[in-house]
Amino acid sequence: MDISEVVTDDYEQCIPSTTLSKLRGAFDRDQRIHVIVVAGDDGLKGVVTRKQLLNSHHDPNEKASTVARMPPRVRRTADVREVARLMVENELDLLPVFEGEQFAGVVTARALLGNVLPNLDALTVADVYTEDLLSISADTTLGEVVNQFRVHGISHLPVLEDQRPEGMISIYDLVDFTVRKLDREQGGGEDVSSHHGDAGGADTAHGGWGERSGFAARLLDLPDRDVMTTPAATVESDQSLGEAVAEMLEKGYSSLLVTPPDMEGIVGIVTTTDVLRALTWTEEDRMDVQVFGVDFLDDLTREDIAERIEGIDRKYEEMTVMETNVNVHRHKERVRGSPLLLVTIRLFTDRGRFSGSGEGYGASAAFDDATDVLERNVLDGKEREHADRATKADRDRERAAQLVGWWLGN
């Protein structure tokens, strides 16, 4: 299946000279916008994402062209699996579509999922959801929430009390809340760009930049219950993935908390990224390796990663690796020009899920550290499994001995 039916020219666009303050205004105005296309008379210049602006400090007068990143290009005839893989690996929910050298439109994650919706009924939520769930309580301060977003590179956090869902807070909720509070405090707001890059209007705001940042700092002491969205949307793990995605598309959700069938509690979260990743699954023998943060692989290739993971798979023959996720996160710290990177590897196997994290200056160093931790965790899991088997065998022998003793005694 290709993407020809879901290519569209309906997207948010700006010209290269648009200031970042206007882009922020566009993102604040419409929470559905996650990516803005930067294009001039001579064609596509790149894209700017909401997450990119929120996770970095930029001068409000900086131009869009200075922060725009060029995403992978796809063609109308591109396969759905390949487009989904590119979206996941580049952490984008929009990709530009080209016909030859001509920019012809975009394809979005929501349109892609809508197009394959009938095929998703072959899976359940349990097949794709993420178990490693980070959560917070209703008393967590907004400052702590912001730190979680930055450290873990995530955009949503569920609010739980005794494993019961109280709500959900996203980085977009946080920005919207902050902007509204600032506008109320200062009696107005900044002019924002209109759709498709209208450069009209002045970049003005009531109050100085220092006043705005000072007021925002005070907001960080507030509890997240003031910002979270309630109620938190949930889905049972045995529900059809098609039904879950249909609800997400209809209500504009990007994630659902996962509950056990007919039970209380939360076991994980399913996101649009999880579903996109599922679209990349194949029945080929080649190992499925998904890499997040490919831009940071300075001295490492996807082939290097796959070869190392396959080596671990071969070493532990009793275990079969079905999928591998590698997440690369860059810190601000540098040594001799090399950034400090955090690499987290997750293995999905027939013996359970294993993970390992490591830090280092440069992708190779961080990845090597992470794989060392991963191998130790896999080995520990293997030893525990053998110990459990031995314990079970001992219990079986003890029960058998008791039974034989009872026979002999009668």
C-alpha positions as MATLAB code, in Angstrom:
seq = 'MDISEVVTDDYEQCIPSTTLSKLRGAFDRDQRIHVIVVAGDDGLKGVVTRKQLLNSHHDPNEKASTVARMPPRVRRTADVREVARLMVENELDLLPVFEGEQFAGVVTARALLGNVLPNLDALTVADVYTEDLLSISADTTLGEVVNQFRVHGISHLPVLEDQRPEGMISIYDLVDFTVRKLDREQGGGEDVSSHHGDAGGADTAHGGWGERSGFAARLLDLPDRDVMTTPAATVESDQSLGEAVAEMLEKGYSSLLVTPPDMEGIVGIVTTTDVLRALTWTEEDRMDVQVFGVDFLDDLTREDIAERIEGIDRKYEEMTVMETNVNVHRHKERVRGSPLLLVTIRLFTDRGRFSGSGEGYGASAAFDDATDVLERNVLDGKEREHADRATKADRDRERAAQLVGWWLGN';
ca = [
       0.000    0.000    0.000;
       1.380    3.430   -0.942;
       0.597    6.921    0.403;
      -0.806    8.457   -2.794;
      -4.333    8.742   -1.358;
      -3.294   10.694    1.739;
      -0.947   13.328    0.282;
      -2.334   16.803    1.042;
      -1.492   20.481    0.550;
      -3.331   21.414    3.759;
      -0.549   22.241    6.204;
       0.820   25.129    8.244;
       3.530   27.049    6.407;
       5.784   30.039    6.996;
       8.466   31.876    5.027;
      12.142   31.567    6.053;
      12.244   35.094    7.543;
       9.366   34.454    9.963;
      10.493   34.999   13.560;
      10.358   32.219   16.120;
       8.031   34.325   18.269;
       5.476   34.096   15.460;
       5.962   30.361   15.162;
       5.413   30.012   18.902;
       2.251   32.059   18.461;
       1.002   29.716   15.749;
       1.682   26.666   17.917;
      -0.015   28.310   20.919;
      -3.046   29.277   18.849;
      -3.774   25.769   17.588;
      -2.782   22.773   19.720;
      -3.326   20.455   16.739;
      -0.314   21.914   14.929;
       2.867   19.979   15.686;
       4.960   20.840   12.614;
       5.289   24.005   10.520;
       6.718   23.796    6.997;
       9.314   26.452    6.130;
       9.258   27.249    2.401;
      10.264   30.169    0.175;
      10.034   31.054   -3.498;
      12.870   28.635   -4.218;
      11.234   25.679   -2.494;
      11.245   23.778    0.794;
      13.723   24.934    3.446;
      12.785   22.443    6.146;
      10.379   22.056    9.055;
      10.158   23.365   12.608;
       8.433   21.233   15.250;
       6.566   22.354   18.335;
       8.711   20.074   20.491;
      11.874   21.550   18.979;
      10.955   25.060   20.132;
       9.680   23.982   23.531;
      12.774   21.977   24.450;
      15.326   24.627   23.490;
      16.055   28.246   24.358;
      15.924   30.539   21.328;
      15.919   34.282   20.770;
      12.297   35.239   19.918;
      13.615   37.322   16.995;
      15.587   34.433   15.502;
      14.447   33.454   12.000;
      12.718   30.196   11.133;
      15.408   29.410    8.552;
      18.071   29.174   11.287;
      16.348   26.345   13.185;
      14.536   24.536   10.364;
      15.661   20.941    9.852;
      15.355   19.148    6.540;
      13.254   15.997    6.998;
      13.457   12.895    4.805;
      11.668   13.259    1.477;
       9.148   10.687    0.276;
       7.333   10.141   -3.009;
       3.643    9.547   -3.652;
       4.454    5.941   -4.444;
       6.310    5.395   -1.147;
       5.191    2.351    0.837;
       3.229    2.958    4.032;
       5.713    0.879    6.051;
       8.684    2.949    4.895;
       6.916    6.255    5.582;
       5.902    5.060    9.063;
       9.517    4.031    9.756;
      10.831    7.446    8.706;
       8.268    9.205   10.912;
       9.194    7.114   13.946;
      12.953    7.387   13.498;
      12.888   11.145   12.874;
      10.232   11.845   15.541;
       8.030   13.662   13.029;
       4.319   13.314   12.331;
       4.629   15.074    8.954;
       6.902   14.401    5.976;
       7.241   16.349    2.698;
       6.184   14.594   -0.497;
       8.066   15.240   -3.739;
       7.338   14.517   -7.392;
      10.781   14.534   -8.924;
      12.393   17.687   -7.500;
       9.049   19.442   -7.021;
       7.558   19.816   -3.523;
       4.039   18.400   -3.944;
       2.552   18.394   -0.441;
       2.830   16.499    2.817;
       1.736   13.265    4.443;
       0.754   13.305    8.116;
       0.720   10.545   10.708;
      -2.990   11.013   11.359;
      -3.820   10.675    7.663;
      -1.592    7.623    7.402;
      -3.269    5.920   10.373;
      -6.717    6.798    9.068;
      -5.881    5.175    5.748;
      -4.770    1.870    7.294;
      -7.434    1.807   10.019;
      -9.282   -1.292    8.687;
      -6.039   -3.286    8.772;
      -5.347   -2.516   12.433;
      -8.117   -4.813   13.675;
      -5.691   -7.703   13.202;
      -3.852   -6.465   16.316;
      -4.869   -5.678   19.881;
      -3.606   -2.849   22.072;
      -1.568   -5.432   24.013;
       0.486   -6.111   20.881;
       1.870   -2.576   20.622;
       1.580   -0.595   23.860;
       4.569    0.599   25.904;
       4.970   -0.930   29.372;
       7.743    1.390   30.604;
       5.368    4.070   31.869;
       6.619    7.231   33.545;
       3.997    8.874   35.733;
       3.561   11.667   38.278;
       1.193   12.482   41.132;
      -1.284   15.353   41.252;
       0.995   17.249   43.662;
       4.027   17.224   41.371;
       5.106   20.795   40.587;
       5.123   22.095   37.044;
       8.868   22.616   37.381;
       9.343   18.890   38.013;
       7.046   18.104   35.083;
       9.123   20.288   32.758;
      12.270   18.511   33.956;
      10.739   15.095   33.206;
       9.820   16.251   29.707;
      13.356   17.467   29.044;
      15.298   14.594   30.608;
      13.271   11.793   29.032;
      12.434   13.501   25.739;
       8.700   12.847   26.148;
       5.673   15.067   25.656;
       2.977   13.381   27.813;
       2.849   12.276   31.457;
      -0.085   10.478   33.101;
      -1.140   11.659   36.549;
      -1.771    8.650   38.805;
      -2.900    8.242   42.400;
      -2.544    4.689   43.754;
      -2.270    3.458   40.152;
      -5.609    5.066   39.318;
      -5.600    7.572   36.442;
      -6.437   11.103   37.575;
      -5.541   12.917   34.368;
      -2.948   13.548   31.689;
      -0.571   16.480   31.259;
       1.223   17.253   28.015;
       3.913   19.742   27.162;
       1.296   21.453   24.995;
      -1.100   21.795   27.958;
       1.762   23.347   29.896;
       2.543   25.912   27.208;
      -1.129   26.782   26.693;
      -1.615   27.264   30.442;
       1.508   29.444   30.718;
       0.527   31.632   27.773;
      -2.987   32.175   29.145;
      -1.615   33.078   32.583;
       0.873   35.515   31.068;
      -1.803   37.152   28.922;
      -4.074   37.529   31.945;
      -1.230   38.989   34.024;
      -0.081   41.450   31.365;
      -3.378   42.299   29.758;
      -2.699   41.077   26.265;
      -0.599   38.832   24.134;
       1.753   38.567   21.244;
       0.563   38.815   17.664;
       0.900   35.509   15.904;
       1.337   34.458   12.318;
      -1.617   33.396   10.267;
      -1.766   30.158    8.330;
       0.534   29.623    5.372;
       3.235   31.998    6.509;
       1.473   35.373    6.555;
       4.209   37.679    7.765;
       1.854   40.514    8.599;
       1.715   42.041   12.065;
       4.396   43.124   14.476;
       6.286   40.962   16.924;
       5.055   42.793   19.989;
       4.122   41.786   23.499;
       2.894   43.567   26.583;
       5.577   43.588   29.231;
       9.305   42.970   28.934;
      10.942   39.639   28.241;
      12.406   39.585   31.752;
       8.985   40.148   33.301;
       7.520   37.330   31.222;
      10.230   34.856   32.145;
      10.050   35.863   35.825;
       6.315   35.293   35.942;
       6.717   31.970   34.123;
       9.278   30.900   36.744;
       6.730   31.513   39.508;
       4.241   29.315   37.696;
       6.635   26.374   37.980;
       5.832   26.045   41.694;
       2.166   25.300   40.968;
       0.916   21.685   41.188;
       0.219   19.894   37.932;
      -3.429   19.378   38.908;
      -3.922   23.009   37.791;
      -2.920   22.066   34.255;
      -3.738   18.387   33.686;
      -6.529   17.272   31.390;
      -9.265   15.219   33.026;
     -10.432   12.566   32.824;
      -7.535   10.554   31.446;
      -8.600    8.563   28.392;
      -8.077    4.814   28.830;
      -8.351    1.650   26.761;
      -8.329   -2.016   27.788;
      -5.335   -4.026   26.636;
      -7.450   -6.653   24.840;
      -9.326   -4.073   22.757;
      -8.847   -4.032   19.001;
      -6.065   -1.658   17.952;
      -8.304   -0.404   15.166;
     -10.970    0.651   17.675;
      -8.372    2.357   19.872;
      -6.872    4.295   16.961;
     -10.332    5.272   15.714;
     -11.044    6.837   19.119;
      -7.699    8.645   19.084;
      -8.350   10.075   15.617;
     -11.949   11.057   16.397;
     -11.145   12.831   19.676;
      -7.745   14.230   18.740;
      -5.839   12.122   21.283;
      -2.200   11.229   20.732;
      -2.146    8.627   23.518;
      -4.352    6.399   25.675;
      -3.564    4.858   29.058;
      -3.819    1.067   28.992;
      -5.709   -0.878   31.664;
      -5.959   -4.660   32.200;
      -9.207   -6.252   30.965;
     -11.973   -5.790   33.555;
      -9.444   -4.696   36.199;
      -8.293   -1.483   37.826;
      -4.820   -0.043   37.471;
      -2.609    1.114   34.624;
      -0.211   -1.221   32.818;
       1.152    1.128   30.161;
       0.415    3.648   27.444;
      -0.308    3.391   23.720;
       0.659    6.336   21.517;
       0.426    7.183   17.838;
       4.166    6.456   17.684;
       3.541    2.920   18.997;
       0.984    2.392   16.230;
       3.277    3.807   13.538;
       6.004    1.464   14.772;
       3.618   -1.474   14.429;
       3.104   -0.552   10.767;
       6.799   -1.193   10.149;
       6.652   -4.801   11.333;
       7.345   -7.384    8.664;
       7.582  -11.159    8.506;
      11.144  -10.989    7.140;
      14.032  -12.628    8.973;
      15.882   -9.306    9.282;
      15.824   -7.929   12.805;
      13.525   -4.936   13.284;
      15.603   -2.088   14.751;
      13.927    1.281   15.329;
      16.212    4.241   16.034;
      14.929    7.459   17.627;
      17.205   10.480   17.360;
      19.043    9.416   14.189;
      20.391   12.966   13.813;
      22.729   12.300   16.764;
      24.382    9.191   15.272;
      27.588   11.046   14.446;
      29.992    8.093   14.435;
      27.506    5.227   14.362;
      25.273    3.776   11.640;
      22.019    1.816   11.735;
      24.005   -1.154   10.395;
      26.428   -0.925   13.334;
      23.497   -0.938   15.760;
      21.753   -3.883   14.083;
      24.998   -5.906   13.984;
      25.644   -5.401   17.714;
      22.065   -6.332   18.666;
      22.162   -9.395   16.419;
      25.366  -10.403   18.226;
      23.506  -10.332   21.549;
      20.687  -12.330   19.964;
      23.140  -14.993   18.726;
      24.891  -15.173   22.102;
      21.673  -16.098   23.921;
      20.258  -18.736   21.567;
      17.333  -19.594   23.842;
      16.002  -16.041   23.383;
      14.487  -14.631   20.193;
      14.580  -10.856   19.687;
      11.432   -9.686   17.920;
      11.979   -5.922   17.968;
      14.594   -3.430   19.146;
      14.119    0.242   20.021;
      17.148    2.531   20.368;
      16.551    6.034   21.746;
      19.330    8.643   21.502;
      18.984   11.799   23.621;
      21.494   14.667   23.500;
      22.474   16.669   26.595;
      23.886   20.184   26.435;
      27.282   19.187   27.866;
      30.183   18.818   25.409;
      33.837   17.755   25.551;
      36.121   18.641   22.631;
      33.055   19.253   20.493;
      31.426   15.871   21.191;
      28.002   16.076   22.888;
      27.097   13.965   25.912;
      24.532   11.440   24.694;
      22.141    9.158   26.570;
      21.322    5.940   24.710;
      18.513    3.636   25.860;
      18.036    0.237   24.211;
      14.868   -1.834   24.622;
      14.660   -5.440   23.439;
      11.265   -7.069   22.910;
      11.827  -10.834   23.046;
       9.931  -14.071   23.490;
      11.329  -14.133   27.057;
      10.130  -10.658   28.015;
      11.438   -7.120   27.678;
      14.985   -6.073   28.509;
      16.552   -2.621   28.532;
      19.868   -0.897   29.118;
      20.969    2.740   29.226;
      24.378    4.348   28.944;
      25.991    7.746   28.521;
      29.062    8.818   26.607;
      30.576   11.544   24.475;
      29.615   10.551   20.959;
      27.142    7.946   19.739;
      29.546    4.978   19.728;
      30.681    5.493   23.323;
      27.126    5.919   24.626;
      25.843    2.951   22.609;
      28.669    0.685   23.813;
      27.889    1.618   27.428;
      24.179    0.929   26.895;
      24.778   -2.461   25.246;
      27.060   -3.521   28.118;
      24.255   -2.760   30.588;
      21.730   -4.473   28.314;
      23.811   -7.651   28.104;
      24.138   -7.779   31.899;
      20.373   -7.401   32.263;
      19.725  -10.134   29.688;
      22.194  -12.425   31.498;
      20.569  -11.662   34.866;
      17.180  -12.474   33.365;
      18.505  -15.737   31.971;
      19.976  -16.715   35.351;
      16.706  -15.864   37.119;
      14.819  -17.987   34.617;
      17.152  -20.932   35.222;
      16.843  -20.429   38.989;
      13.050  -20.379   38.700;
      13.169  -23.588   36.674;
      15.454  -25.211   39.263;
      13.181  -24.096   42.092;
      10.150  -25.482   40.293;
      11.993  -28.743   39.641;
      12.927  -28.978   43.335;
       9.286  -28.419   44.321;
       8.157  -31.056   41.839;
      10.694  -33.545   43.196;
       9.635  -32.770   46.778;
       5.969  -33.305   45.932;
       6.847  -36.533   44.135;
       8.878  -37.743   47.138;
       5.987  -36.930   49.469;
       3.609  -38.829   47.214;
       5.927  -41.851   47.045;
       6.364  -41.708   50.821;
       2.593  -41.699   51.244;
       2.354  -44.715   48.922;
       5.014  -46.612   50.879;
       3.424  -45.743   54.170;
       0.104  -47.228   53.147;
];
